[in-house]
Amino acid sequence: MIRTPGHFTRTDDMMRDQMRWLSRFLVFLILAVAGCGGAPPVPAPSPTPGTARPTDSGPRNVGGPQFDQVQLYQRLGLLARGAPMPFVGGVAFLAAATPDSTYVILALTLANTNLTFARENDRFRAGYTVGITVRDGGATVKSVEAHESVLVPSFRETSRVDESVIFQEVLTIKPGRYNLSLTVRDDGSSRGSSEDVTLSVPVLSNGSLGTPVSFARVSPRLTLDSLPHLIASPAANATFGRDSIVGLYLEAYGPNLGPRLPLEVAVRTDDGHALFTDTLSLARRTGLYSGVIYVPIARVGIGPAMVSVWQTGHADTTRTPIFVGFGEELPVASYDEMLNYLRWFAPAYKLKSLRDTAPEFRAAAWASFVRERASITGGSEALRDYFVRLRIANASFVEEGIPGWMTDRGKVLLGLGEPDQKIEQQPGIGNSRGRAQIWTYQNGQLTLTFYDQTGFGRWRLTNSSEIEFQTAWRRRVQQ
């Protein structure tokens, strides 16, 4: 399989010479997510110490997985924006050679489909620009504007919806509280999104832990005076049924306490339910402990989780979110959000059974649900098709801020699929006093009528069509 090239680590002038080994290499990864958009609710505490929630309102998407996915990322402390230029980002902190400086690793990921590609011989190239500004009051501490390009071998690769491009910047900043402004622009269009957050850079001295970092590539540091040799994977995604572990790079700082430093780890759901705890250890290097810890997906289950790590006998804790997706090409979502999306995929009693399952048993319950639905609707393929229709509904059927998938036309598209024929009647034809759309399903010998009596795009099923739809849908899902 050809995988889309991602991006390399950039760094500020002080570090640029030392980072030549990372320049313009290919990062290969496949992450199962669908896109971004949305507005954050009141957030939980940030899992990456030092990043507060956005201070600006900014443009937001409405509806469907894009909306809730960005809400989810932001709720768990990541940087995330939706349309017009979706991206997901994260900030991690690792110790520098002296306590008066901290390495700030800012990484973001975006999807090919949100870039404008142009043919270049037998390949396709797109450009994007990332702007980073760190301010202390009115003074600019760091300012970076990076112009990057993505080169893919086929037109098909240009439409990938997973976060297939990684950008990363490593900054050296004194501990303190700053304002971080981040902008991402597609060079081939006018699309761009921005994020504005408070950045609290910690002092990483003896006895402290760095931020656990989900990675696409890593080589553990051996000394504090070397730079972090890693490419972060800011969306921290794994896929249920495909991946077995999530790897996190971790560092601990302090005097030599032996060849290995004992640590404790706890994994909880995003609402605080404990999934499991365990012990681990990091190997001693020169001046620090470092290594990779692995979180087993079988014990995490499905949906977002928070991984907390602390030194045995200490109270200080560092944490980071991870996201276990429901399957290939399915959106990143919390467990409850996913079941809400599936209201037209399966009968209500089946979804209630899943919803009532305890968090530690949800992975097995989900796998059983997919196997069972395979004999009825095609299982995983049907799920992917269902979410394709959901995205189509969100793009085509939005009504006054109501997500397209929650409108009458959206629910029919989700529940029954694309009609064999659509006919639109204008006012004055026949006895119609408003516009009408007639959807015909030949296999089910079903005709459904939607009316827009106001002329403002508020389409509603007629009463008789609503009854016919519900009957046909129940028959389809074998309720």
NUFITOR-844066 format. One record per residue (C-alpha): residue number from 0; x, y, z. Coordinates in Angstrom, 2 decimals, padded with zeros to 5 digits. Example, Ala and Ser with C-alpha at 12.3 -4.5 7.8 and 13.67 -1.06 7.14 Angstrom:
2
   n       x       y       z
   0  012.30 -004.50  007.80
   1  013.67 -001.06  007.14
//
This chain:
479
   n       x       y       z
   0  000.00  000.00  000.00
   1  001.27  003.46 -000.85
   2  001.05  005.77  002.12
   3  001.00  009.53  001.94
   4  004.20  011.33  002.91
   5  003.86  013.45  005.96
   6  006.19  016.12  007.27
   7  009.37  016.68  009.09
   8  010.28  018.43  012.28
   9  011.14  022.10  011.99
  10  012.94  024.00  014.73
  11  013.92  027.51  015.73
  12  017.28  028.99  014.67
  13  019.09  027.93  017.84
  14  018.40  024.26  017.10
  15  018.28  024.08  013.32
  16  021.77  022.70  012.69
  17  021.26  019.87  015.17
  18  018.04  018.80  013.43
  19  019.41  018.16  009.94
  20  018.91  014.44  010.35
  21  015.17  015.05  010.39
  22  014.97  017.36  007.41
  23  012.55  016.35  004.65
  24  012.15  012.70  005.56
  25  008.94  010.77  005.03
  26  006.63  009.98  007.90
  27  004.28  007.13  007.13
  28  001.11  006.60  009.06
  29 -002.54  005.78  008.66
  30 -004.96  007.28  011.17
  31 -008.66  006.41  011.09
  32 -010.43  009.71  011.45
  33 -012.88  011.57  009.32
  34 -012.41  015.34  009.47
  35 -012.89  018.24  011.84
  36 -015.26  020.99  012.81
  37 -017.19  022.24  015.80
  38 -017.19  024.36  018.92
  39 -015.91  023.35  022.35
  40 -018.07  022.91  025.44
  41 -016.66  023.72  028.87
  42 -013.47  021.62  028.85
  43 -012.07  019.06  031.20
  44 -008.58  019.81  032.58
  45 -006.00  019.89  029.84
  46 -004.10  016.62  029.44
  47 -001.09  018.39  028.01
  48  000.04  020.57  030.90
  49  000.09  024.21  029.96
  50 -002.47  024.42  027.15
  51 -005.71  026.18  027.98
  52 -008.80  026.26  025.85
  53 -009.10  028.70  022.94
  54 -009.71  032.32  023.80
  55 -011.37  033.20  020.48
  56 -014.61  031.96  019.01
  57 -013.53  031.60  015.39
  58 -015.39  029.82  012.59
  59 -017.03  026.54  013.39
  60 -018.75  023.73  011.55
  61 -022.13  022.37  012.56
  62 -023.39  018.85  012.42
  63 -022.37  015.26  012.35
  64 -019.03  013.63  013.15
  65 -017.03  016.71  012.13
  66 -018.76  018.86  014.75
  67 -018.55  016.45  017.64
  68 -015.07  015.26  016.74
  69 -013.58  018.71  017.21
  70 -015.59  019.12  020.40
  71 -014.10  015.87  021.62
  72 -010.51  016.81  020.78
  73 -010.86  020.22  022.39
  74 -012.60  018.84  025.47
  75 -009.56  016.63  026.08
  76 -007.08  019.45  025.67
  77 -005.92  019.22  022.06
  78 -005.77  022.05  019.54
  79 -008.51  021.47  016.96
  80 -010.39  023.46  014.36
  81 -012.97  022.63  011.76
  82 -013.90  024.25  008.48
  83 -012.64  026.00  006.51
  84 -009.25  024.38  007.26
  85 -009.58  021.45  009.68
  86 -006.61  020.36  011.76
  87 -005.77  018.65  015.04
  88 -002.73  019.61  017.08
  89 -001.05  018.99  020.38
  90  001.62  020.51  022.61
  91  004.15  018.48  024.61
  92  006.90  019.56  026.99
  93  010.30  017.89  027.47
  94  013.26  019.07  029.53
  95  016.11  021.00  027.96
  96  019.72  020.92  029.14
  97  019.05  023.49  031.90
  98  015.91  024.11  034.02
  99  015.59  027.68  032.72
 100  014.49  026.36  029.30
 101  011.92  023.80  028.15
 102  011.46  022.16  024.79
 103  007.94  022.85  023.48
 104  006.92  020.34  020.79
 105  004.03  021.67  018.73
 106  002.65  019.16  016.24
 107 -000.43  019.23  014.06
 108 -001.99  016.92  011.54
 109 -004.33  017.56  008.63
 110 -005.94  015.59  005.84
 111 -004.99  015.61  002.17
 112 -008.58  016.27  001.18
 113 -008.42  019.75  002.73
 114 -005.48  020.81  000.55
 115 -005.60  022.06 -003.04
 116 -003.50  019.76 -005.24
 117 -002.18  020.48 -008.73
 118 -000.70  017.99 -011.16
 119  003.08  017.95 -011.33
 120  004.16  015.58 -014.11
 121  002.79  012.20 -013.01
 122  002.26  013.28 -009.39
 123  000.23  015.83 -007.43
 124  001.52  018.60 -005.16
 125 -000.18  020.87 -002.63
 126  001.21  023.58 -000.39
 127  000.22  024.83  003.03
 128  001.50  027.44  005.46
 129  001.70  027.22  009.25
 130  002.17  030.35  011.33
 131  003.19  030.14  015.01
 132  003.50  033.13  017.32
 133  004.30  032.98  021.03
 134  003.76  036.23  022.94
 135  004.48  037.37  026.46
 136  002.11  040.27  026.88
 137  002.89  042.58  023.99
 138  006.32  041.09  023.31
 139  006.85  038.40  020.69
 140  008.91  035.53  022.11
 141  008.89  033.23  019.07
 142  007.55  033.67  015.55
 143  007.63  031.03  012.80
 144  006.06  030.97  009.35
 145  006.63  027.67  007.57
 146  005.72  027.01  003.94
 147  005.41  023.27  003.32
 148  004.41  021.04  000.42
 149  002.85  017.60  000.11
 150  003.64  015.39 -002.89
 151  001.50  012.30 -003.56
 152  001.78  009.69 -006.33
 153 -001.87  009.46 -007.40
 154 -005.06  011.49 -007.67
 155 -006.74  009.07 -005.27
 156 -004.29  010.05 -002.52
 157 -005.37  013.70 -002.80
 158 -008.82  012.83 -001.42
 159 -007.73  010.99  001.72
 160 -009.85  012.05  004.70
 161 -007.58  010.69  007.43
 162 -005.02  012.97  009.05
 163 -002.20  011.93  006.73
 164  000.10  014.98  006.97
 165  002.15  015.83  010.06
 166  003.79  019.18  010.73
 167  006.01  019.64  013.78
 168  007.95  022.51  015.32
 169  010.32  022.29  018.30
 170  010.77  025.53  020.24
 171  013.02  026.35  023.19
 172  011.14  028.61  025.62
 173  011.69  029.80  029.18
 174  009.10  028.44  031.64
 175  006.20  030.83  032.02
 176  002.72  031.74  030.81
 177  002.31  032.85  027.18
 178 -000.23  033.38  024.44
 179  000.10  030.92  021.54
 180 -001.39  031.82  018.15
 181 -001.51  029.14  015.47
 182 -002.73  029.56  011.87
 183 -002.97  026.95  009.12
 184 -003.64  027.98  005.50
 185 -004.07  026.09  002.26
 186 -001.77  027.81 -000.24
 187 -003.96  026.86 -003.20
 188 -007.10  028.57 -001.90
 189 -008.24  031.16  000.60
 190 -009.08  028.56  003.25
 191 -007.49  028.95  006.65
 192 -008.17  028.36  010.34
 193 -006.57  029.73  013.48
 194 -006.30  028.82  017.14
 195 -005.45  031.12  020.03
 196 -004.67  029.55  023.43
 197 -002.86  030.17  026.67
 198  000.39  028.24  026.88
 199  001.86  027.51  030.34
 200  005.39  026.18  029.90
 201  006.43  024.19  032.99
 202  009.75  023.93  034.78
 203  010.91  020.34  034.29
 204  013.35  019.85  037.15
 205  014.36  016.91  039.35
 206  011.45  014.60  040.13
 207  009.26  015.76  037.25
 208  007.95  013.95  034.19
 209  007.71  015.15  030.60
 210  004.50  014.96  028.62
 211  003.71  011.46  027.30
 212  003.85  011.80  023.51
 213  002.02  009.59  021.02
 214  004.44  009.18  018.15
 215  004.82  008.15  014.53
 216  008.58  007.74  014.98
 217  010.84  007.96  018.02
 218  014.37  007.35  019.26
 219  014.63  007.76  023.07
 220  016.95  010.55  024.17
 221  020.16  009.50  025.88
 222  021.19  012.90  027.29
 223  019.46  016.17  028.16
 224  021.75  018.22  025.93
 225  020.45  016.39  022.83
 226  017.23  017.29  021.04
 227  014.10  015.12  021.12
 228  014.33  012.66  018.24
 229  010.64  012.04  017.65
 230  007.78  012.80  015.31
 231  004.62  013.24  017.33
 232  001.26  011.82  016.30
 233 -000.93  014.59  017.72
 234 -004.32  012.94  017.12
 235 -003.12  009.91  019.16
 236 -005.44  007.57  017.28
 237 -005.58  003.80  017.13
 238 -008.25  001.63  015.51
 239 -010.15 -001.15  017.23
 240 -009.73 -004.43  015.37
 241 -006.57 -003.25  013.60
 242 -004.18 -002.00  016.28
 243 -003.24 -003.83  019.46
 244 -001.27 -001.14  021.35
 245 -000.75  002.60  021.59
 246  002.86  003.67  022.17
 247  003.73  006.76  024.23
 248  007.22  008.24  024.58
 249  007.99  009.38  028.12
 250  010.87  011.02  029.98
 251  011.57  011.44  033.71
 252  014.16  013.77  035.23
 253  016.23  013.60  038.39
 254  019.22  012.00  040.07
 255  020.32  008.43  039.48
 256  017.89  006.27  041.46
 257  018.97  003.01  039.89
 258  018.99  001.38  036.46
 259  015.22  001.70  036.11
 260  012.71  004.19  037.49
 261  009.40  002.66  038.70
 262  006.26  004.40  037.50
 263  002.54  003.82  037.80
 264 -000.02  004.26  035.03
 265 -003.80  004.57  035.11
 266 -006.18  004.67  032.17
 267 -009.63  006.20  032.54
 268 -012.51  007.00  030.23
 269 -013.02  010.65  029.33
 270 -015.66  010.91  032.09
 271 -013.30  009.50  034.75
 272 -014.31  005.83  034.89
 273 -011.24  003.71  035.77
 274 -010.36  001.12  033.12
 275 -007.13 -000.26  034.56
 276 -003.92  000.52  036.43
 277 -000.47 -000.97  036.01
 278  003.20 -000.49  036.87
 279  006.11  000.08  034.51
 280  009.64  001.45  034.51
 281  011.94  003.62  032.41
 282  015.59  002.88  031.67
 283  018.31  005.12  033.06
 284  020.24  007.19  030.51
 285  022.75  009.99  031.15
 286  020.92  012.57  033.24
 287  017.41  011.30  032.56
 288  015.18  008.25  032.28
 289  013.47  007.69  028.94
 290  011.60  005.05  026.98
 291  008.35  003.98  025.37
 292  005.34  002.72  027.29
 293  002.67  000.68  025.56
 294 -001.03  000.85  026.37
 295 -002.97 -002.30  025.36
 296 -006.09 -001.46  023.37
 297 -007.81 -004.60  024.64
 298 -007.87 -003.01  028.11
 299 -008.75  000.49  026.94
 300 -011.85 -000.41  024.95
 301 -013.35  002.01  022.42
 302 -013.50  005.78  022.40
 303 -011.31  008.39  024.09
 304 -009.31  007.62  027.22
 305 -006.93  009.53  029.46
 306 -003.56  007.99  030.30
 307 -002.04  009.25  033.57
 308  001.53  008.45  034.67
 309  003.30  009.26  037.93
 310  006.47  008.29  039.71
 311  005.86  005.67  042.39
 312  005.55  007.42  045.74
 313  005.07  010.87  044.19
 314  001.88  012.89  043.72
 315  002.87  014.73  040.53
 316  001.04  013.31  037.52
 317  001.44  013.81  033.77
 318 -001.28  012.75  031.37
 319 -002.31  012.60  027.73
 320 -005.41  011.50  025.80
 321 -005.58  008.59  023.38
 322 -008.40  007.77  020.99
 323 -009.42  004.25  020.01
 324 -011.58  004.39  016.90
 325 -014.53  002.12  016.23
 326 -013.16  000.77  012.97
 327 -011.48  001.59  009.68
 328 -012.84  004.80  008.10
 329 -015.24  005.42  010.99
 330 -015.18  008.78  012.80
 331 -013.41  009.46  016.06
 332 -016.15  009.82  018.66
 333 -017.02  009.11  022.23
 334 -019.01  005.94  022.86
 335 -022.28  007.80  023.47
 336 -021.77  010.05  020.44
 337 -021.21  007.03  018.20
 338 -024.43  005.38  019.39
 339 -026.26  008.64  018.78
 340 -025.02  008.69  015.17
 341 -026.23  005.11  014.69
 342 -029.88  005.81  015.46
 343 -030.82  004.98  011.84
 344 -028.39  002.07  011.49
 345 -029.84 -000.31  014.09
 346 -032.99 -000.66  016.20
 347 -033.23  001.41  019.38
 348 -033.18 -001.63  021.67
 349 -029.87 -002.80  020.16
 350 -028.30  000.61  020.75
 351 -029.69  000.73  024.29
 352 -028.03 -002.60  025.02
 353 -024.71 -001.18  023.86
 354 -025.24  002.02  025.83
 355 -025.95  000.10  029.05
 356 -022.74 -001.93  028.76
 357 -020.07 -001.12  031.37
 358 -017.02  000.66  029.90
 359 -014.64 -002.26  030.46
 360 -016.89 -004.55  028.38
 361 -017.76 -002.16  025.56
 362 -015.09 -003.36  023.13
 363 -016.45 -006.93  023.23
 364 -020.03 -005.66  022.98
 365 -019.16 -003.52  019.96
 366 -017.40 -006.41  018.21
 367 -020.46 -008.61  018.81
 368 -022.76 -005.88  017.50
 369 -020.75 -005.54  014.27
 370 -020.72 -009.31  013.74
 371 -024.46 -009.53  014.31
 372 -025.25 -006.66  011.98
 373 -023.02 -008.21  009.29
 374 -025.70 -010.79  008.54
 375 -028.30 -008.02  008.18
 376 -026.60 -004.98  006.70
 377 -023.06 -006.03  005.80
 378 -021.31 -005.20  009.08
 379 -018.22 -002.99  008.81
 380 -018.74 -002.14  005.13
 381 -022.29 -001.07  005.87
 382 -021.02  001.08  008.74
 383 -018.57  002.83  006.44
 384 -021.29  003.37  003.84
 385 -023.59  004.70  006.56
 386 -021.06  007.38  007.56
 387 -020.44  008.28  003.93
 388 -024.16  008.99  003.70
 389 -024.00  010.93  006.96
 390 -021.30  013.21  005.54
 391 -023.35  013.64  002.36
 392 -026.40  014.56  004.44
 393 -024.40  017.13  006.42
 394 -023.12  018.70  003.21
 395 -026.48  018.73  001.43
 396 -029.34  019.00  003.93
 397 -028.40  021.57  006.61
 398 -031.48  023.53  007.72
 399 -031.04  026.72  009.78
 400 -028.16  025.32  011.79
 401 -029.67  021.84  012.16
 402 -027.13  019.19  011.10
 403 -028.10  017.63  007.80
 404 -028.16  014.11  009.21
 405 -030.82  015.14  011.76
 406 -033.25  016.54  009.17
 407 -036.05  014.52  007.57
 408 -034.15  014.10  004.33
 409 -031.03  013.16  006.28
 410 -032.71  010.45  008.30
 411 -034.29  008.93  005.18
 412 -030.92  008.92  003.41
 413 -029.32  007.25  006.45
 414 -032.12  004.78  007.06
 415 -032.90  003.70  003.51
 416 -029.94  004.84  001.41
 417 -029.96  006.83 -001.81
 418 -033.33  006.80 -003.63
 419 -033.55  005.43 -007.15
 420 -035.13  008.66 -008.32
 421 -035.63  012.23 -007.05
 422 -038.17  014.61 -008.53
 423 -038.64  018.20 -007.38
 424 -041.92  020.01 -008.02
 425 -042.16  023.78 -007.93
 426 -045.14  025.67 -006.45
 427 -048.20  025.79 -008.66
 428 -047.71  022.30 -010.15
 429 -050.73  020.19 -009.41
 430 -052.23  021.03 -006.03
 431 -048.92  021.83 -004.36
 432 -048.80  025.18 -002.54
 433 -045.06  024.78 -001.83
 434 -042.08  023.00 -003.26
 435 -042.10  019.22 -003.08
 436 -039.46  016.53 -003.45
 437 -040.49  013.00 -004.27
 438 -038.05  010.18 -003.50
 439 -038.73  006.79 -005.05
 440 -037.27  003.46 -003.93
 441 -038.12  000.90 -006.58
 442 -037.00 -002.21 -004.71
 443 -039.24 -001.40 -001.80
 444 -041.93  000.03 -004.04
 445 -041.83  003.08 -001.83
 446 -042.54  006.73 -002.64
 447 -041.82  009.43 -000.04
 448 -042.81  013.08 -000.32
 449 -041.09  016.04  001.34
 450 -042.67  019.51  001.38
 451 -041.05  022.92  001.77
 452 -044.16  025.01  002.30
 453 -042.27  028.12  003.49
 454 -039.81  028.24  000.61
 455 -036.87  028.56  003.02
 456 -035.52  025.03  002.66
 457 -037.28  023.44  005.63
 458 -038.20  020.09  004.11
 459 -040.59  017.84  006.05
 460 -042.03  014.42  005.30
 461 -045.77  014.35  004.89
 462 -047.59  012.46  007.64
 463 -048.30  009.48  005.40
 464 -044.70  009.42  004.13
 465 -043.39  009.50  007.71
 466 -045.42  006.39  008.52
 467 -044.26  004.64  005.35
 468 -040.62  005.52  006.09
 469 -040.78  004.18  009.64
 470 -042.35  000.95  008.41
 471 -039.77  000.47  005.66
 472 -036.89  001.31  008.01
 473 -038.03 -001.16  010.68
 474 -038.34 -003.83  008.03
 475 -034.83 -003.09  006.80
 476 -033.16 -003.31  010.20
 477 -035.35 -006.26  011.21
 478 -036.57 -004.72  014.42
//
